[in-house]
Amino acid sequence: MSRTPTSTTSTSLTPHQLWTRSRGTLLLLALLLTGGILVAAVQSADHGGRLDPRSADPAGSRAVAELLQAQGVTLQVTDSLTEATTATGADTTLLVTTPDLLTPRQQSTLYGAMTRSPGRTVLLTPGSPSLPTLAPGIDTGRAVPVSTREAGCALPAATRAGSAELGGERYRTGGTTADSCYLADGLPTLVRLPNTGTGTGDTVLLGSAELLTNEHLAREGNAALALHLLGSRPHLVWYLPSLADAPADATGASDDPTDSFLDLIPSGWLWGTLQLALAAVLAAVWRGRRLGALVPERLPVAIRASETTEGRARLYRKTDARDRAATVLRTATRDRLAPLLGVPGRDAHSPELLLPALSARLPANAGDHRDLLFGPVPTNDAALVRLADQLDALEREVRTS
């Protein structure tokens, strides 16, 4: 039994064609992935983030950390709130680099440890998201640029340091008992609050953290102020809040399992998602706007129908699309035969209606034309050419009959 070979259709792609079409995209993705891995490797080798005491970058804080260690202060770096609050004590200074990043529950946990601790807590650039919890009674004013300012207060750390580069957040102390230093337009950018009930503990609010960075530490009295604020106790806990730190409850344990997923997401991510959704809607409206009526234009050149036919034929031949070519030839022939045989155009491709009408039109010895009009796919190019000739002959015969 002979086997009819299957032909490749024009819609199927060979592995070589798939590689040719996708190699540019794959190369770009490979370059991006390689670049990301290299950047991450370089940054993780000996660099850290902003205000990281292990980082030698301009925005890092390795310089002040080494100065403190040279004076005998032991340094503990952590990104866990549980570790930070557990380490608080009379001989400990707790530095919180970004208190605004903490969730409300984490802020409550931190505030409880601050009020119970006889040590010092230094909060860098706390703003309206964290001040109501971590510094009750303190409000923030309009932020100002960082510049050289005089101490302007009796706080020993400030008077010994003299002028320093401060600014950023400004604070309204209200009726609280606080030391207000480095005023900017009448409001302090450094505030020291005594902890009620501990006797020796206090909380320091710094409106700007630039004086702790490697880039600005050597300017003015920045280094002296940093050493006096952070080196007043023999042990320093450097807390770097991060989104990876699991929210803590009032006892320092993890969140209640009954909390919803949205309760665990910081508010900034929710606002960011809302903005992205709004941007996507606006982009969809912009892309989907009505373009108006079509405007007819004259073609720059006249293309003959024979050239279009030959071009399509070359494409079919290049992709071995004999099935598509045979389908086009048979469909066109049936469309032309139907009106000649009195068959409605909608039934031109129905063998049950077209073939009986064709048999009635041609002589009885004309034979069956089912395979010619509705037959299998030609197996080679010669068979395809023969099919085209036979269809042409059939059409001529119908016209002359």
HELIX and SHEET records of a PDB file:
HELIX    1   1 PRO A   15  ASP A   46  1                                  32    
HELIX    2   2 ARG A   62  ALA A   70  1                                   9    
HELIX    3   3 LEU A   81  THR A   86  1                                   6    
HELIX    4   4 PRO A   99  LEU A  101  5                                   3    
HELIX    5   5 PRO A  104  ARG A  116  1                                  13    
HELIX    6   6 LEU A  131  LEU A  134  1                                   4    
HELIX    7   7 PRO A  156  ALA A  161  1                                   6    
HELIX    8   8 GLU A  210  LEU A  212  5                                   3    
HELIX    9   9 ASN A  222  LEU A  230  1                                   9    
HELIX   10  10 LEU A  262  LEU A  264  5                                   3    
HELIX   11  11 SER A  267  ARG A  287  1                                  21    
HELIX   12  12 ALA A  305  LYS A  318  1                                  14    
HELIX   13  13 ARG A  322  LEU A  341  1                                  20    
HELIX   14  14 GLY A  345  ASP A  347  5                                   3    
HELIX   15  15 PRO A  351  ARG A  361  1                                  11    
HELIX   16  16 ALA A  364  ALA A  366  5                                   3    
HELIX   17  17 ARG A  370  PHE A  374  1                                   5    
HELIX   18  18 ASP A  381  THR A  400  1                                  20    
SHEET    1   A 7 THR A  74  THR A  78  0                                        
SHEET    2   A 7 HIS A 235  TYR A 239  1                                        
SHEET    3   A 7 THR A  92  VAL A  96  1                                        
SHEET    4   A 7 ARG A 120  LEU A 124  1                                        
SHEET    5   A 7 ASP A 202  LEU A 206  1                                        
SHEET    6   A 7 LEU A 187  PRO A 194 -1                                        
SHEET    7   A 7 ASP A 179  ALA A 184 -1                                        
SHEET    1   B 2 ASP A 139  ARG A 149  0                                        
SHEET    2   B 2 ALA A 164  ARG A 172 -1                                        
END                                                                             
